[in-house]
């Protein structure tokens, strides 16, 4: 009888720690559990998928810096001209009519700008987005050494980076910049080159340069004050995470890829796969059901 009583207490305690309620400030309640995920933990049936070695160079979590260049397969396939897509230019201005971005990221950016407008933040401008290798090489040759990256070593060659400004003043002093620092993580963006991470990123402080990595990765990075380099190293170390966030539970798995592998994913759950550009793949499974 006593054993059953104690077993019941243990089960109740486990249930208490598993169930997470999200408050109005989801970042404060973000619960990151390290190394606890079970590949069969989510309910539902599974199917086996094949992950090939080239997946290492595809996705939203790729690390691009002086050591890890952009591979051809890394460039987003949905890059579009913002000037030619008025529905993607809502609530902000463009520096010129040549700016291109990943369409999917552009739609998230519009959502973020609209949220800022509700806080009376109304003066965003995009100064740069996707750059071709040729454009990047031209900038590299024209600008002061150390300011622009060589072609292939800039996040702008991916289609997932934005140089965001304010039409009223420098972004680091503008309400737009302060709003982004506080809120951009809610929409999957990170400040890529923070002032306190220059030794880690190898890049000077760029308050205008934001990178899309998606949720929950931006939330974890914000919570732990990680640069992208630190976050990916953290995933490699932990290998498995369970992250209840904003009403969903995410399971994140890191797999080193030296050859073709197979993994099981739930057939009725959303999941995303991204390489890290360094020899690994991150699989992110959401508790949100497919419809």
C-alpha positions in Angstrom: 0.0 0.0 0.0 2.8 2.4 1.0 4.6 1.6 -2.3 1.5 2.5 -4.3 1.1 5.7 -2.3 4.7 6.8 -3.0 4.4 5.8 -6.6 1.3 8.0 -7.0 3.1 10.9 -5.4 6.0 10.5 -7.8 3.7 10.4 -10.8 1.9 13.5 -9.6 5.2 15.4 -9.2 6.3 14.3 -12.7 3.1 15.6 -14.1 3.5 18.9 -12.3 7.0 19.5 -13.9 5.9 18.4 -17.3 2.9 20.6 -17.6 3.9 24.2 -18.2 1.5 27.2 -18.3 2.6 30.1 -20.4 2.0 33.6 -18.9 1.9 36.9 -20.7 5.7 37.0 -20.6 6.5 33.6 -22.2 10.3 34.2 -22.1 10.3 34.3 -18.3 8.4 31.0 -18.2 10.5 29.4 -21.0 11.5 26.0 -19.5 14.5 24.4 -21.3 15.1 20.8 -20.2 18.4 19.5 -21.2 18.9 16.0 -22.5 15.5 14.7 -21.5 13.8 14.2 -24.9 12.8 10.7 -26.0 12.7 10.1 -29.7 9.4 8.3 -29.2 8.0 10.7 -26.6 5.4 12.4 -28.8 2.1 10.6 -29.2 1.2 9.2 -32.6 2.6 7.0 -35.3 6.1 7.5 -36.9 7.6 7.3 -40.2 11.2 6.9 -41.2 12.9 9.6 -43.2 16.3 9.7 -44.8 18.7 12.6 -44.0 21.5 12.9 -46.5 24.8 14.6 -46.0 23.9 17.7 -48.0 21.2 18.5 -45.5 24.0 19.9 -43.3 24.1 22.9 -45.7 20.4 23.6 -45.8 18.0 25.3 -43.4 17.4 28.3 -41.1 20.1 27.4 -38.5 23.1 27.5 -40.7 26.2 29.1 -39.2 27.9 31.4 -41.6 31.1 33.2 -40.6 34.8 33.5 -41.6 35.2 29.8 -40.9 32.1 28.4 -42.4 31.1 29.7 -45.8 27.8 29.5 -47.6 27.4 26.5 -49.8 25.3 26.7 -53.0 22.5 24.5 -51.6 22.2 26.9 -48.6 20.8 29.8 -50.6 17.1 30.1 -50.0 15.1 29.0 -53.0 12.2 31.4 -52.3 14.2 34.7 -52.7 12.0 37.4 -54.1 12.2 41.1 -54.9 10.4 43.1 -52.2 9.7 46.0 -54.6 7.8 43.6 -56.9 5.8 42.1 -54.0 3.8 44.9 -52.4 2.1 42.5 -49.9 5.5 42.0 -48.4 6.2 45.7 -47.9 3.5 46.6 -45.3 4.3 49.2 -42.6 8.0 49.8 -43.6 10.1 51.4 -46.3 12.8 50.1 -48.6 16.1 51.8 -49.1 15.9 51.0 -52.9 14.1 48.8 -55.3 16.8 46.1 -55.5 16.3 44.6 -52.1 15.5 40.8 -52.0 14.7 38.4 -49.2 13.4 34.9 -48.6 9.7 35.2 -49.1 8.9 33.1 -46.1 11.1 35.3 -43.9 9.6 38.4 -45.4 6.2 37.4 -44.3 7.3 36.9 -40.7 9.0 40.3 -40.9 5.7 42.0 -41.9 4.0 40.3 -38.9 6.7 41.6 -36.7 6.4 45.2 -38.1 2.7 45.1 -37.6 3.2 44.1 -34.0 5.6 47.0 -33.5 3.0 49.4 -35.0 0.6 48.4 -32.1 3.3 49.8 -29.8 3.5 53.0 -31.9 6.8 52.0 -33.6 6.3 53.1 -37.2 9.6 54.0 -38.9 11.3 50.8 -40.0 13.3 50.6 -43.2 15.2 47.7 -44.8 18.5 48.7 -46.0 19.8 45.3 -47.2 18.6 41.8 -47.6 19.8 38.9 -49.9 22.9 39.6 -51.8 24.3 37.6 -54.7 27.9 36.4 -54.6 28.7 39.1 -57.2 27.2 41.9 -55.2 28.9 40.7 -52.0 32.3 40.6 -53.8 31.7 44.2 -55.1 30.9 45.4 -51.6 33.9 43.6 -50.2 36.3 45.3 -52.7 34.8 48.8 -52.2 34.4 49.0 -48.5 37.0 49.4 -45.7 38.6 46.1 -44.7 36.7 44.4 -41.9 33.4 46.1 -42.7 32.1 43.7 -45.4 32.6 40.0 -45.6 34.1 38.3 -48.7 31.6 36.7 -51.0 30.3 33.4 -49.6 31.1 34.4 -46.0 28.2 36.7 -45.4 24.8 35.8 -44.0 23.3 38.1 -46.7 24.3 35.4 -49.2 21.8 33.1 -47.5 18.6 35.2 -47.8 17.9 35.0 -44.1 19.6 38.2 -42.9 18.3 41.8 -42.9 19.9 45.1 -42.2 17.1 47.0 -40.5 17.1 50.8 -39.9 15.0 53.6 -38.8 14.0 56.5 -41.0 14.4 58.9 -38.1 17.9 58.2 -36.7 20.6 55.5 -36.3 19.0 52.2 -35.3 21.0 51.9 -32.1 19.4 55.1 -30.8 16.0 54.8 -32.4 12.8 53.4 -30.9 12.8 50.8 -33.7 16.1 49.5 -32.5 15.1 49.3 -28.9 11.9 47.5 -29.8 13.7 45.0 -31.9 16.2 44.2 -29.1 13.3 43.5 -26.8 10.8 41.8 -29.1 12.4 40.4 -32.3 13.0 36.9 -30.7 9.2 36.5 -30.5 9.2 36.3 -34.3 12.2 34.0 -34.8 14.8 36.8 -35.3 18.1 37.3 -33.4 20.5 40.2 -33.2 23.3 38.4 -34.9 26.3 40.5 -33.8 25.7 41.8 -30.3 28.1 44.2 -28.6 29.1 41.7 -25.8 29.8 38.8 -28.3 32.3 40.2 -30.7 35.1 37.8 -29.5 32.8 34.9 -30.2 31.2 36.0 -33.5 34.4 37.6 -34.8 32.4 40.5 -36.1 32.0 44.0 -34.7 28.8 45.1 -33.1 26.1 45.6 -35.8 22.9 46.8 -34.2 21.1 46.7 -37.6 21.9 43.1 -38.6 19.1 40.6 -37.7 19.1 37.0 -38.7 16.1 34.7 -38.9 16.5 31.3 -37.1 12.9 30.6 -36.2 11.1 29.6 -33.0 11.9 28.2 -30.5 15.5 28.7 -31.3 15.4 32.5 -31.1 13.6 32.2 -27.7 16.2 29.9 -26.3 19.0 32.1 -27.6 17.4 35.2 -25.9 16.8 33.4 -22.7 20.4 32.2 -22.4 22.0 35.2 -24.0 23.5 33.0 -26.7 25.1 34.1 -30.0 24.3 31.8 -32.9 27.8 30.2 -32.4 27.0 29.5 -28.7 23.5 28.2 -29.4 24.7 25.7 -32.0 27.5 24.5 -29.7 24.9 24.1 -26.9 22.8 21.9 -29.1 25.8 19.8 -30.1 26.6 19.3 -26.4 23.0 18.6 -25.2 21.8 16.6 -28.3 18.3 16.6 -27.0 16.0 19.3 -25.6 12.4 19.6 -24.5 11.1 23.2 -24.7 7.6 24.0 -23.6 6.9 27.5 -25.1 3.9 29.6 -25.8 1.4 26.8 -25.6 3.4 24.2 -27.5 6.1 21.7 -26.6 9.1 21.5 -28.9 11.5 18.6 -29.1 14.9 19.5 -30.5 17.4 16.8 -31.6 21.0 17.3 -32.8 22.5 14.6 -35.1 26.1 14.6 -36.3 26.1 13.6 -40.0 29.1 11.8 -41.5 27.0 9.6 -43.8 23.3 9.1 -44.8 21.2 8.4 -41.7 17.5 7.6 -41.0 15.4 9.0 -38.2 11.8 8.6 -37.1 9.4 11.6 -37.1 5.8 11.6 -36.1 3.4 11.6 -39.1 0.9 13.9 -37.4 3.2 16.5 -36.1 5.0 19.5 -37.6 8.7 19.2 -37.8 11.6 21.1 -39.4 15.1 20.0 -40.4 18.1 22.3 -40.6 21.7 21.8 -41.0 24.3 23.8 -39.0 26.8 24.1 -41.8 29.4 22.4 -39.6 28.6 18.7 -39.9 25.3 18.4 -38.0 21.6 18.5 -38.4 18.9 19.8 -36.1 15.4 18.3 -36.1 12.7 20.4 -34.4 9.4 18.7 -33.7 6.4 20.7 -32.5 3.5 19.4 -30.5 1.2 21.3 -32.9 -0.7 18.8 -35.0 -0.9 18.8 -38.8 -4.2 19.9 -40.2 
